[in-house]
Amino acid sequence: MPIQIHKPTLLLNEIICKDNIKRMAAKAQQVGVRFRPHFKTHQSGMVGHWFMQEGITSITVSSVSMARYFAAHGWDDICIAFPMNLAEITELNRLAKSIKLKVVVESAKVVDQLGSLLENELGVYIKVDVGAGRTGIPMDNSEKVKQVYKRICHFPLMHPEGLLAHAGQTYNTRGIDAIAALTAKAYDQMNSLRLYLDNSDLLLSWGDTPSCSMLSELPPFDEWRPGNFVFYDVMQYHIGACQLSDIAVAIACPVVAVHPERNQVVVYGGAVHFSKEFIEADKGFRMYGYVVELTDAGWGEPIAGAWLSGLSQEHGILNMPDHYMNRIKPGDIVGVLPVHSCLTVSCMREMYTTQGHLVPCMK
């Protein structure tokens, strides 16, 4: 490894990352869909530039501050795919003056408040809930969708962009057939809503990495907004959205204690570095990441029988196989593939490529 590791350090394999970008961009181009990738996973101007090199011109973010950051890095078509936060209207107006900005709403009341405060043109998506149960108007409430749509059309500075959905429930789904059925049903519901609103120009905007990665043919949505695919992670591997060789990030963690009597190793790398996302394994234990050996080129395959089994604020507990315990000592550096790369990046706030180059992220 060309850099000296003294503390938990997020490593990025640039080659894998660029391959992930190229593959998804090519897939979107092949089917003729607008590709608006979500940048909340990498949160990096440098990684964003790699998307530009593939001809990408429009992006998705999750906050006004993230939109401001990427606008400063040359992006001028940005959708904030998070329910409209009226408390940030001053900054929103400032951004909308200089870029083609889009926001997401789910209530007529918010539209009316936004309309009374808006100073510049703004694209507006209506968030619909296709089963994730987080935000959005339930798909069966067509009258509420129509009410919100009419209020958007009432304000001359607002332009109705379309219907936007995030299929977060795919993260709890296993198997390509289940994800295909879920995606097909969501498309049919969203298209029925578009027909009900009688505006064929409305975009159907779809965003989740599992369906965009796993399905060779998605229903004819107009826009894709996956994000996690840029790095992937252990969760996506378990869903079936990627191979282990597609995971582009790992955290390098110093070993601080070894306990052979319980086959455990303690590393400097805890919840403040990984988050507390986990996978519930078949035998009932929680797994926070796969353990890998670091190499000059990055890292190898996960060590069989090894996993990140526990996290506190700064501590990470690795369960290790018997044969490995006599090979590891305090001061060594091990790698961990994270369960959820989006949250890991948010925790770490900077990365280093496996060639040793700093990749700054949004602070």
N, C-alpha and C positions, 0 to 999 in steps of 0.2 A: 504494500500500500504506500503510495507516494507522499502521504501526509502523516504527520505525527498525531496520534489520537491520545488526548489527555482527559477527555470528558465525553459524555454521550454526543455523538456526531452523526448527523443524517447524511448518508452516502447516496449518490445518484449515479446510476449507470447511464451515461448519456446515449450510448448506442441503442440500448433497449428502449429508452424513452423516445428517441427519435423514430425508431421502428414502430412503436405503438401509435405515435402521431400519424405517421405516413399511412399505416394500415387503415386506421379509422377514417382519415381524410379521403383516401382512395375509395373506400366503401361508400361513403356519402356521395362522392362525385359520380360514382358508377350508377347509382340509382337516381341521381338528379335531385337530391334533397339539399336544402340549405343547411350547412353545417355551422352551428353556433356553439362550440364546445364550452363547457363550464370550467372556468379558471380557478374555482375555489380549491381545487385539489393541489395545484402546484404553487399558486400565488406568487409567481416569479416573472418579472419582466424578461429575464433571459430565456426561460422556457417558453414564454409567450412569443418571443422572436422566432423560435423554432417552428411554431405554428404559422407565423407569417411566411416563412420560407416554403411552406406547403400551399400557399395561396389563400389561407384563411383570412377573412376580412371582418367577420362579426363574431362576438363572443358573449358569454354569459358570466355574470358574477353574482355574489350573494349579499353585497352590501354597497352602500353609497361610497364608503371609503375605498372599497376595492375597485369600484368604477373609477374613482378619481385616480387611483394608483395606475390603472391600466390605460386610462386616457393620457396620463403623463408619459406612457411608454408607446404612444402612437396609435392606440386603438380608438376609432371614432364611431363604431356601431356597437353599442353595449346594452345588453338587457340585464337589469337587476332582478333576478328570479327569486325574489323574497317579497312577502307582502309589504305593500307601500307603507313606509314609516314617515308619517306626516311631520314628526319632530325634526326631520332633516330637510324640510322643504327649501330652506335658503340655499344649502349646498346643491340640492337637486336642481333648482332653477339655474344655478351657476353652471352646472354640468350640461344641462339641456341647451344652454346658449351656445356651447362650443362643439358638442358632439350629437350624433343621432342616438338619443337615449330612449330606452324602453323600460317600463315598470310593470308591475303585476298588482292587480287588485282583485278583491273578492266580495266587495259590498258596494251598494249604491251610495251609502253614506260617505264612505271614503272617497269615492269618485267626486261627489259634490263638494267635499271639503278641499280636495285637490284642485278641482276646477276653479274654486274661488281664490286660490293662492298661486296658481300657475302663471308664470310670466313668459314661458317659451314653449314651443311645440314639443309634444311628448307622445311617443307611441305607448299604447296601453294594451296589455294582454289581460284576459280574464282567466284567473286560476280556477281550474276545475279539479275535483277530487275523483280520481278513477279507482279508489280503493285503499290508498295509503292511510287515509284518516288523519292527516296532519293539518293541512290547510286546503282551502279551495271550496267551491260550491259543489255539493254532491251532484253527481251526474243526472240523477232523477229529478232534480229541481230545475227544470227548464225555464220555468217562469222567473225564478230569481236570476238566472243567467241572462234572460232577455231584459229584465229590469236594469241590470248593471250595464248591459250593452247599450241600451237606449240612453242612459245617463252619460256614458262616454261620448256618444254621438252628439249630445246636446252642447258640448263645449268645443268651440272652434279650435282651441289649441291642442285638443286631444285627438289622436288617430287610433281607432280600434285595430290592433295588430292581429289578434286571433285568440284562440283558446290554448291555454298552456297547461300541461300536466306533468307531474313527476311520479313515476310508478315505483315509489319507495317500497312497495310490498314485494317487489322482485327479490329484495335482499333476504326475504324469509321464504323464498321459493327455491325448490331444488328440481332440476331437470328441465331440459330444453322444451319439452312438450307443454309443461305447466306454464312456462314463461311465454311461449308462443300463444297459448290460449288466452292468457291474461292480456297480452298486447293486442291481439285481434279484437277482443271484447272492448278494450278501451278505445281503439280506433273507431269501431262501429258506433259507440256511444258519442264520441266527440264529433264524428261526421254527422250524426243525426242532429246534434245540437247546432252545428253550422247550417244545416238545411233549415232547421227551425228558425234560425235568425235571418235566413234568406239573404246571405252575403257570401258568395263563393270566393271572395277575395280574402276572407279571414284565414289565417294560417292555423294549421293544427301542429302545435309545437310539443315535441315529445322528448323526455330526458331521463335516461337511466343507462348505466353502463352494461348491466347484464343483458338486456334485450338487444341493445345496439351491437354488442360483441358476439352474442351467441347465435342470433338468428341470421341465417343466410339471406332471408327475405323478410323484411318488416312490412307491415301494412303501409299504404302510401301516405304517411305523414308528410307534412311540408317542411318540417324543420326538426333536426336532432340536436339535443343539448347534453350529451354524456360528458362526464368530467373525470371520473376516477380512472378511466382507461389509460390516461397518460402515464400513470405509475403502476396501476393495479395494486393488489395486496393479497394477503392470505384469505380474507373474506371472499374476494372475487374468485380466488382459486377454488374455494370450497363450494361456491355457487356453481362453478363450471364456466365462468366467463373468461378465464385465462389459464395459461399454463404457468408453472412455477418459473419457467424461463422468461416469462413476460413481466415479472415483477421487477420494477426498476429502482426501488429504494430499499435500503436496509439501515438500521441504526447500529453503529459501532459502539460497543459498551465496554469499559474497563472492568475486569474482574477484581472484586475487592475482598471476597472471602470464599473459601471452599469448604464444604461440609460433606466429606465422603461417607460419613455414617448414615446420612439420609439422601445421598445421591443428589445433592443440591449445590448450586453455585449462586453466589450473590454478586450482582453486577451493579455498577453505577448507571442507572437507567430505570426510571420509575414512571409513575402516572403523569408527572409533569413533562415527560418526554414522549410517551406513547399514547397518552390518554388512557381511559379504562375500558375501551372497547374490547370485547372478548367473543370467542366462539365457544358454545357449550358442546363439548365433545360427546361422542356416543356413550362413553362410560361415566358421564356425569361430571367430569372435571372441566374447569375453565381453562382456555388456552388463549394467551395474549399475543402469541407470535411464534414463529419457527426459528430455531437456532441454526446458524450457518457459520462455517469457518471462513474467515476473510482471506483473500488471496491477493496477489499483486494486481490482478485484473478486476477484482471486485469481491465476489464471494462464490462459494460452491453450492451444491445441493444441500437442503436441510439435513441435519444430522439425525439419523434414525433414532427414535426414542427420546428425542430432546425437544423441550418446548419451554416457553416463558409461561410459568404457571402462576405467578403472583406479582402484584404491584402495590407498593405504597408510594409515598410522595417521590422519594429519590431512589428507593431500592427496587431492584427487579430480582425475582427468584427464578432460576433456571432449573428444571428437572433434567438430569443428564443420565445417560446409560452407564452401566458399571464400567465398561471398558474405557470410557472417556475420563473417569475421575482421576486416574493417575497421570493424565496428560495435561491437566489444566492447573494453573496456579494464579495467585493474586498478581496483578500486573499484566496478565495477558489481556488481549482484546478479542472479543467475540462479536459476531453480528447477529442481529435479530430482524427477520422480516416482519413488518407490523401487520396487525389485523386490519387496521383502517388507515390507509396512507393519508387521507384528507386531514384527519384530526392530528396525525403525527406531524405533518408539515405545519399545521397551526401551532402546535406545541413548540416545535424546534425553531422555526422562523429563519433558518438558513440551511443550505446544503453544500456539500462538496462533491464534485464529480469524482469518480474513481481514478481520474488522472490528477486529482489534487486541486482543481480550480473551484474557487468560491462561486456559489450560485445564490445571490441574495434573494430574499423573499420580502413580501410586504410586511412592514413592521406594525 
